[in-house]
């Protein structure tokens, strides 16, 4: 694996852990696709740095468990914004 890919995978994981970030938010910040974030963190990082991989996985699993709540809040906010303009 190329050095820059390994470095990117570590940087992505560190960002996710430090900011409790989602895959989508991380992809936007680093200007890469969600697929790349997922592949780097889920597949490549486990071979590069298993300890960091476990930490990042814990954050991503928590985000995954909470995503339905964030979606509901976004829908509620969208609905409330629409009511103000009527």
HUVENVEN-V94346 format. One line per field, one symbol per residue. psi: psi as a letter, one per 30 degrees, with the letter a starting at -180 (. if undefined). Layout:
BEGIN
psi = ???
END
This chain:
BEGIN
psi = kkefeeeeeeeeeeeeeeghlleeeeeeefhlleeeeeeeeeeeefeeieeeeeeeeeeeeeeeffeeeeeeeeeeeeeeeeeff.
END
